[in-house]
């Protein structure tokens, strides 16, 4: 088959908020733009959403469409019109809702081949409508963010040869030059001797922020003379009132600060003493890569793809999901054995620089694009 000089890729996102998945779309497209001129990217996102707002501050090409409900036909028709007008070669779908909308669009337009990024470790539901879209004939590849995601996905799907593991990556050059707009200690009125422990993640069930609060409580109960302050940064949701009630009920208002959404929140990571992740389900959180790069110790739950990145007692500490007692023990253990921290953080930095970069992610993704378009399986 004739190889085109330029591949035109349409990236479709139906997520209104901003999170790790949207960050990776931006990073992937930036990497293609800077280092792979043979790839021409166009992003379709939800109009007036946080991702749209973020993209306006970049040099990336994007378009928007209205999305008032899950199967908003306006969004699907926009996909079709873009593919026809821009002569798109391949559609890269970035979330389950977007997959539904692309499949719907194919009923009105003859769309090109599709690939899908599976960014979570949630199993695919074994129901007819869901299985239909994941087995859709034009869906040629499913990029899994971790081996764990790949294993879980394979349990439901028939054609497992479509599954390819492509880890997310960090743009090393951007990380060298990050600058936080806020000083957390100054904002919170904290002295230099206060140990700052933070969690970064939107308020969704998978982040299990109730365990974050319990971990903080158990750490404070056993801290002896140590001074701690816990910070949570992430988009508020219907989960938030219950979490704030948990703070108040346990008299933790002065020890834990919920700051809500902060633009470019990851830029505050170098200010932290510890990054604490208490999720009960994950793909691979971007904040781990960022903490690794900036040599901030990571304490996390061993769910999803996290154990593929964090090795217990080598570059971080792991505990079971919901085990607030063990997570608190880990924080206090590192604080009392600080000689371990330089070894952990050096190992972590080396691992992310060598294995989890946007350069590697883009190279692997481009190869799969070509495999799909030129019939290599």
C-alpha atoms as one frame of an Amber mdcrd trajectory, in Angstrom:
protein
   0.000   0.000   0.000   1.186   3.552  -0.759   2.464   5.293   2.372   1.140
   8.838   2.699   3.602  11.618   3.452   1.250  13.041   6.102  -1.110  11.148
   8.370  -4.195  13.082   9.442  -5.395  12.019  12.879  -8.601  13.161  14.572
  -8.444  12.890  18.381 -11.919  12.717  19.925 -12.612  13.562  23.571 -16.089
  13.761  25.102 -14.869  14.676  28.593 -15.937  18.085  29.872 -13.513  18.290
  32.791  -9.731  18.335  32.848  -7.816  15.326  34.131  -4.916  13.017  33.431
  -6.467  11.649  30.257  -6.919  15.089  28.718  -3.378  16.021  29.765  -2.064
  13.016  27.844  -3.957  14.006  24.683  -2.283  17.402  24.879   1.154  15.896
  25.546   0.832  13.365  22.724  -0.243  15.978  20.192   2.522  18.356  21.283
   5.104  15.583  20.865   3.797  14.785  17.392   3.817  18.450  16.436   7.367
  19.068  17.673   9.067  15.864  16.547   6.874  14.055  14.004   5.921  16.443
  11.185   4.487  13.483   9.266   1.551  13.462  11.724  -1.114  16.170  11.479
  -3.374  16.231  14.542  -6.805  17.748  15.098  -8.549  17.520  18.475 -12.338
  17.547  18.850 -13.459  18.437  22.381 -16.593  19.527  24.207 -17.287  23.224
  23.734 -16.922  25.435  26.832 -15.489  22.581  28.912 -12.258  22.704  30.918
 -10.381  20.828  28.181 -11.544  23.422  25.650 -10.371  26.181  27.968  -6.976
  24.525  28.323  -6.531  23.975  24.594  -7.129  27.683  23.905  -3.817  28.360
  25.645  -1.881  25.988  23.378  -0.798  26.067  19.745  -2.597  22.797  18.981
  -5.320  22.549  16.336  -8.745  21.847  17.785 -12.447  22.152  17.130 -15.410
  22.005  19.487 -18.886  20.535  19.423 -21.898  20.737  21.712 -22.543  17.801
  24.030 -25.601  18.217  26.249 -26.233  14.500  26.842 -24.457  11.200  26.168
 -25.765  10.576  22.646 -25.960  14.163  21.454 -26.296  13.786  17.691 -24.738
  17.215  17.114 -21.428  15.893  18.386 -21.556  12.777  16.208 -22.442  14.753
  13.085 -19.535  17.110  13.776 -17.207  14.085  13.830 -18.486  12.993  10.444
 -18.234  16.450   8.877 -14.665  16.897  10.119 -13.576  13.504   8.772 -15.036
  14.308   5.365 -13.765  17.889   5.111 -10.275  17.290   6.549  -9.836  13.874
   4.874  -8.977  12.245   8.190  -6.999   8.990   7.908  -7.616   7.622  11.398
  -9.678   8.495  14.472  -8.023   8.226  17.891 -10.772   7.955  20.526  -9.876
   8.864  24.110 -12.817   7.915  26.354 -15.822   5.532  26.367 -18.402   8.260
  25.722 -16.420   9.425  22.704 -16.342   5.842  21.437 -20.147   5.707  21.529
 -20.376   9.001  19.652 -17.910   7.889  16.963 -19.771   4.609  16.426 -23.009
   6.606  16.114 -21.352   8.956  13.610 -20.366   5.991  11.453 -24.065   5.315
  10.883 -24.297   8.613   8.971 -20.798   8.877   7.491 -18.345   6.286   6.254
 -15.667   6.971   8.855 -12.031   5.835   8.648 -10.396   3.248  10.915 -10.379
   3.860  14.665  -8.141   3.261  17.674  -9.131   3.701  21.314  -7.124   4.588
  24.428  -8.179   2.616  27.537  -6.904   4.789  30.382  -8.517   3.085  33.374
  -8.432  -0.375  34.920 -12.231  -0.639  35.109 -13.462  -3.825  33.401 -15.582
  -3.457  30.295 -19.198  -4.147  31.255 -20.556  -7.399  29.913 -23.687  -5.976
  28.332 -24.801  -5.981  24.720 -24.579  -2.242  23.959 -21.146  -1.863  25.562
 -19.684  -4.959  23.929 -21.019  -3.818  20.536 -18.928  -0.651  20.522 -15.759
  -2.354  21.806 -16.111  -5.081  19.148 -16.935  -2.556  16.422 -15.272  -3.731
  13.175 -13.571  -0.395  12.465 -11.994  -0.306  15.952  -8.606  -1.769  15.068
  -6.565  -1.157  18.234  -7.138  -0.608  21.938  -4.175   1.103  23.587  -3.993
   0.048  27.232  -2.266   2.374  29.669  -0.784  -0.514  31.668  -0.367  -4.274
  31.566  -3.004  -4.523  34.292  -5.460  -2.573  32.137  -4.650  -4.900  29.241
  -5.282  -8.013  31.358  -8.615  -6.724  32.663  -9.729  -5.625  29.189  -8.792
  -9.010  27.704 -11.216 -10.748  30.054 -14.191  -9.294  28.143 -13.044  -8.935
  24.532 -12.846 -11.675  21.902 -10.088 -10.363  19.648  -7.279  -9.774  22.124
  -4.667  -9.204  19.414  -6.020  -5.644  19.139  -4.782  -4.857  22.666  -1.453
  -3.028  22.896   0.125  -1.610  26.054   1.348   1.959  25.598   2.280   3.702
  28.832   1.641   7.406  29.180   4.646   9.665  29.241   6.168  12.791  30.691
   7.524  15.693  28.642  10.935  16.062  30.269  11.668  19.465  28.739   8.427
  20.939  30.073   9.119  19.543  33.540  12.507  21.272  33.637  10.842  24.655
  33.257   7.665  24.376  35.335   6.867  27.252  37.653   4.057  27.174  40.192
   1.760  30.185  40.366   1.062  29.592  44.053   3.192  28.891  47.095   1.250
  26.259  49.033   2.894  26.977  52.377   2.277  30.684  52.027  -1.313  30.123
  50.877  -2.029  27.820  53.817   0.011  29.758  56.394   2.297  26.812  57.126
   5.684  27.030  58.817   8.718  25.416  57.184   8.798  22.571  59.710   5.285
  21.394  58.768   5.384  18.197  56.675   3.253  18.725  53.564   1.426  15.647
  52.226  -0.763  16.069  49.153  -3.145  14.187  46.929  -3.900  15.431  43.406
  -6.981  14.039  41.685 -10.531  14.975  40.785 -13.345  14.022  43.158 -14.438
  10.755  41.566 -15.122   7.442  43.339 -11.985   5.773  41.955  -9.725   8.259
  43.789 -11.177   7.037  47.114 -10.623  10.324  48.921 -12.424   9.030  52.009
  -9.346   6.849  52.557  -7.134   9.916  52.037  -8.951  11.581  54.944  -8.721
   8.435  57.099  -4.999   8.141  56.340  -4.478  11.735  57.414  -6.445  11.123
  60.605  -4.421   8.015  61.513  -1.145   9.789  60.724  -2.088  12.699  62.974
  -3.055  10.321  65.783   0.411   8.720  65.737   2.583  11.685  64.789   4.192
  12.237  68.214   5.986  15.610  67.880   5.841  15.773  64.100   3.751  18.482
  62.414   1.694  17.508  59.347  -0.691  19.218  56.981  -2.630  17.338  54.288
  -3.741  18.954  51.031  -6.154  17.680  48.394  -6.241  19.331  44.957  -8.874
  18.391  42.391 -12.160  19.249  40.709 -15.095  19.189  43.129 -18.090  16.987
  42.283 -21.155  15.389  43.868 -18.647  13.451  46.011 -17.348  16.623  47.658
 -20.092  17.402  50.227 -19.695  13.955  51.790 -15.929  14.391  52.002 -16.224
  17.824  53.610 -18.725  16.383  56.089 -16.189  13.657  56.922 -13.608  16.369
  57.666 -15.957  18.257  59.943 -17.270  15.175  61.766 -13.711  14.108  62.622
 -12.529  17.633  63.520  -9.931  17.644  60.767 -10.779  21.023  59.216  -7.532
  22.642  60.365  -5.323  19.673  59.393  -6.639  18.946  55.895  -7.218  21.520
  53.149  -9.407  20.760  50.132  -8.353  23.385  47.593 -10.508  22.337  44.636
  -9.409  22.706  41.018  -6.099  24.501  40.493  -4.936  25.097  36.930  -1.659
  23.269  36.254  -1.873  21.732  39.722   1.080  19.450  39.058   3.401  22.474
  39.147   3.139  22.469  42.957   4.536  18.935  43.229   8.135  20.100  43.899
   6.803  21.891  47.014   5.559  18.644  48.592   7.214  16.398  51.128   5.108
  13.403  50.056   2.601  12.534  47.347  -0.136  10.293  48.735  -2.487   8.395
  46.396  -5.328   6.400  47.952  -7.172   5.221  44.823  -9.146   1.989  44.649
  -8.857   1.854  40.840  -6.362   3.428  38.445  -4.766   3.195  35.045  -1.483
   4.943  35.763  -1.789   8.408  37.379   0.284  11.100  35.660   1.098  12.654
  39.031   3.289   9.654  39.851   5.478  10.380  36.837   5.679  14.030  37.846
   6.528  13.222  41.467   9.177  10.768  40.287  10.755  13.395  38.060  10.838
  16.016  40.832  12.109  13.502  43.407   9.088  13.689  45.697   8.494  10.409
  47.591   5.372   8.512  46.490   3.120   6.520  48.820   0.271   4.836  46.972
  -2.171   1.957  46.786  -1.199  -1.095  44.739  -4.130  -0.894  42.317  -4.323
  -0.876  38.513  -1.031  -0.049  36.839   0.531   1.621  39.899   2.640  -1.437
  40.901   4.106  -1.446  37.372   5.535   2.003  38.118   6.027   2.039  41.891
   8.092  -0.830  43.301   7.660  -1.204  47.068  10.786  -0.290  49.047  12.672
   0.499  45.834  11.231   3.780  44.536   8.202   4.258  46.787   5.849   2.534
  49.211   2.643   0.612  48.482  -0.359  -0.507  50.519  -3.624  -2.260  49.723
  -6.628  -0.180  48.689  -8.667   1.153  51.647  -5.819   0.354  54.107  -5.528
   3.775  55.756  -3.634   2.264  58.687  -0.825   0.959  56.466  -0.672   4.144
  54.371  -0.278   6.175  57.573   2.437   3.764  58.748   4.286   4.345  55.476
   4.237   8.128  55.904   5.565   7.887  59.460   8.092   5.207  58.456   9.661
   7.449  55.797   9.638  10.436  58.105  11.560   8.421  60.724  13.887   6.798
  58.162  14.743   9.738  55.970  18.009   8.182  54.866  15.883   5.983  52.545
  14.335   8.933  50.724  17.326   9.850  48.482  17.616   6.236  47.269  13.873
   5.996  46.602  13.705   9.287  44.737  16.873   8.680  42.681  15.518   5.295
  41.580  12.178   6.905  40.767  13.732   9.732  38.742  15.856   7.283  36.750
  12.864   5.065  36.023  10.659   7.834  34.630  13.429   9.414  32.552  14.396
   6.094  30.984  10.974   4.519  30.507   8.028   6.904  30.646   8.468   9.855
  28.308   6.275  11.482  25.676   8.950  10.671  23.082   8.548   6.953  23.751
   4.751   7.200  23.946   4.517   9.066  20.600   6.919   6.682  18.855   4.921
   3.619  19.942   1.595   5.268  19.116   2.748   6.307  15.643   3.949   2.788
  14.923   0.503   1.432  15.800  -1.170   4.075  13.624   0.935   2.846  10.705
   0.253  -0.802  11.531  -3.485  -0.115  11.369  -3.422   2.019   8.233  -1.068
  -0.184   6.255  -2.497  -3.543   7.275   0.242  -4.796   9.616  -1.179  -6.822
  12.508
